Amino acid sequence: MNSRAKEDRGFWKKCPGEEDLVAFAMGETDCVYRDAIRRHIGLCRPCSRLVDGYSRTVETLKKEEEVALLDRDQLSEAVADNSEEKLPERKRAQSRLFGYMPGFKSLLRVAAVLAILLGVTAVALKFRSRNTAVSASQSIGTALHGGVDWLLAKQRPDGGWESEDLGGDPRYAPALNGLAMLALRRSDGIGEDLSERLEKATEHLLQQQSSEGRFGPVFDRTLYNQGIATLALLEIYEKTGDGALREPISRSLDYILAQQSYTGGWGYGGAQTSNPNTSVTAWQVQALLRADKLGWNSDRGSIRKALRWMTRTMDSKGHFGYQAVADSSPGNRETFTMMGAHCILTAQDLDIPIEPELEERLLQGVRDVAGKEPKDYYGAYFYASTLSEMGEEAFGRALASLKSSLVERQSPLGGGWSADDRWGSAGGTIYSTSMSLLALQPVE
Amino acid sequence: MTRGAARMEEGAENAVDCEGVLDSSDQDLMLLVKEGDRGAFTTLVNRYQESLLNFFRRMGDYNSADDLVQETFLRLFRYRDRYRPKAKLKSFIYLLARRAWIDHRRKQERLQRGYEKIAGESELQRVADAPSLEDAKSKVRLALDELSDEMRTVVVLSVYKGFKYREIAEILDIPLGTVKTRMFHALKKLKDILQDE
């Protein structure tokens, strides 16, 4: 007997939950459950009464008459007029042009694109398919606007994002708020001024810092909160120059350094409790590198030690491991490779080099994984960051393909991205949307 | 158009949406709107304005419903580039409507807090949007007003606008399970209120 049939038989004996009865009354159950509930209520008077009660309630609600709109045409015209008034100048001119020759809109569109091509000949020679690049960048721009608006819509009055409401684990609140802040900070300048929103978000994040500098609760994933929140504060500091942030950032960096293991990496729960891994280490390294870039008196020795640890997980083909060489599955291996490469390339920009032989292997590893699609939004961010740092000439196509794929995955309705990867249950839609925005944005 | 005909039209939209005929017509109109076609935009306004008006009234905003309808359509035009043909236009419109409603509520609350500071009152009152005497007679409306905003939204979208749970989850950007739970609590409360009368 298959499992569906077993469920059917289960409903004979056991009353369904009242939520299920409501769903049945609303016509929201699938055919198997519907038939099972129908059979059940045929025999169970209490459940039958409940369903009748809910059905009558719905009927009563539906009897409420709709209000007719008396001045329908007047409203329609008024709304249409107001909308036309509010069109920005650029678009208004465009619609007038198209309005004169409605039958040739497609030709005019093509003509406009060709005019752009001719007008930027030198740049057009660099890219083979300029039409594709223009429309792709417009799609990315639209996607970025949509994602930013989504984040702004979900931001609460206290400046934070409620991780649990958005499908995430509340223990990760500092990390998830940090990701949202990073996404907004790097999007500032695309649309409306985000300063005020970021200021509120910063205030909210700082409220989650303990006196010892730690963000969020102590649990085995504390350092995700720490690395990401610290990086977010550093980028806000970089943008605003707000001196009031120096002290909390310093405490946060001290906490990170205190948790570094003697081997150089960072692991779940801190230095005393676990083995380092690439995923946690990468976020701490990013925070330390950003601090170093901003002239913080950070410990370059710690950074070098961390990078040495990371390169020790690198195999002969330049793939990074999780805790050791070749210890991760395909899918994870690609993400770790891009994480490691991103950290090392960023460090090189700050004159913290690695040995030439290791650098060659790293480049080989990146070239090897560049054409593969990342398995999750987490990977997408590190892929995009690394491919951008490696340069358009070598990896432009792979980067464009990655971004195009992300744009396609954006929700057609709301502007966010669904938390439909393996980390979705931890991060929720703040994670999926923020990481997607970070992947789509240009690298600074 | 008579009230009955308007209801039939909305009902027909809901029914034929399943077959995709009127929905693809919505999509065609929206694609024209994306080009800047004002006539197509006016047609869409005509098609959805009454339904939206009733949506906002059922959400409790009697006096501001007209403004909210207009705001929703303005946003539809402003954000027309974000509409993707694979999504139902109706869902997109109600997503914009709900956002407009939330923004309106927040603005009202800020204004109300401002009034409190001046008047020294301690309780928030939805005086600006209280129903008229005539509206207050409707027991259904009073019952809906008893629900939280979250529960009321789910009920209105499901019972009055015909959206499936899955579609409501997309519009509100919440898990499907949350829709189911909110609907249960809402109907339970409404059943208690309406059957007590």
Contacts between the chains, C-beta under 8 A, distances in Angstrom:
chain1	res1	chain2	res2	distance
A	18	B	184	6.4
A	18	B	188	7.3
A	19	B	180	5.8
A	19	B	181	6.4
A	19	B	184	4.3
A	22	B	180	7.8
A	22	B	183	6.0
A	22	B	184	4.5
A	22	B	187	5.3
A	22	B	188	7.6
A	23	B	165	7.5
A	23	B	180	5.8
A	23	B	183	7.5
A	23	B	184	7.8
A	25	B	187	7.8
A	26	B	158	6.5
A	26	B	165	7.7
A	26	B	183	6.8
A	28	B	164	6.8
A	28	B	165	5.0
A	28	B	180	7.4
A	53	B	191	5.4
A	53	B	195	6.9
A	54	B	187	5.5
A	54	B	191	6.2
A	56	B	191	7.9
A	56	B	195	7.6
A	57	B	187	5.8
A	57	B	190	5.4
A	57	B	191	4.3
A	57	B	194	5.9
A	57	B	195	7.2
A	58	B	159	5.9
A	58	B	187	7.2
A	60	B	140	6.6
A	60	B	194	5.3
A	61	B	140	5.9
A	61	B	144	7.9
A	61	B	155	7.2
A	61	B	159	5.1
A	61	B	160	7.6
A	61	B	190	6.8
A	61	B	194	8.0
A	62	B	159	6.2
A	62	B	160	7.5
A	63	B	140	7.5
A	64	B	58	7.8
A	64	B	138	6.6
A	64	B	140	4.3
A	64	B	141	7.1
A	65	B	3	7.0
A	66	B	3	6.2
A	66	B	6	6.6
A	66	B	7	5.7
A	66	B	10	7.8
A	66	B	50	7.2
A	66	B	54	5.1
A	67	B	50	7.8
A	67	B	53	6.5
A	67	B	54	5.8
A	67	B	57	6.3
A	68	B	1	7.7
A	68	B	2	7.3
A	68	B	3	4.4
A	68	B	6	6.2
A	68	B	50	6.9
A	69	B	6	7.9
A	69	B	49	6.1
A	69	B	50	4.5
A	69	B	53	5.8
A	72	B	1	7.1
A	72	B	46	6.7
A	72	B	49	6.8
A	72	B	50	7.0
A	73	B	46	7.8
A	75	B	45	7.4
A	75	B	49	5.8
A	75	B	66	7.2
A	75	B	69	7.2
A	75	B	70	7.4
A	76	B	42	5.3
A	76	B	45	4.5
A	76	B	46	5.0
A	76	B	49	6.6
A	77	B	42	7.2
A	78	B	70	7.1
A	79	B	45	5.0
A	79	B	49	7.5
A	79	B	69	7.6
A	79	B	70	5.2
A	79	B	73	4.6
A	79	B	74	7.1
A	80	B	38	5.8
A	80	B	41	5.7
A	80	B	42	4.6
A	80	B	45	6.2
A	82	B	70	6.7
A	82	B	74	6.2
A	83	B	41	6.6
A	83	B	73	6.7
A	83	B	74	5.5
A	83	B	77	4.1
A	83	B	78	7.7
A	84	B	38	6.3
A	86	B	74	6.5
A	86	B	77	7.7
A	86	B	78	7.1
A	87	B	36	7.9
A	87	B	77	8.0
A	91	B	36	6.9
A	94	B	36	6.9
A	95	B	35	7.9
A	95	B	36	3.5
A	98	B	35	6.6
A	98	B	36	6.2
A	99	B	36	7.6
A	105	B	35	6.5
A	142	B	81	5.3
A	142	B	82	6.4
A	145	B	82	7.5
A	146	B	82	5.1
A	150	B	173	7.9
A	153	B	99	6.3
A	153	B	102	7.9
A	154	B	173	7.8
A	157	B	106	7.7
A	165	B	174	7.7
A	166	B	173	7.9
A	167	B	175	6.2
A	411	B	170	7.2
A	411	B	173	7.8
A	412	B	83	7.4
A	412	B	84	3.7
A	412	B	86	5.7
A	412	B	87	3.5
A	412	B	92	7.6
A	413	B	87	5.3
A	413	B	91	5.7
A	413	B	92	5.6
A	413	B	95	5.2
A	413	B	170	5.4
A	413	B	171	6.5
A	414	B	95	6.0
A	414	B	170	7.4
A	414	B	171	7.8
A	414	B	173	5.2
A	415	B	82	6.5
A	416	B	173	6.3
A	429	B	173	6.8
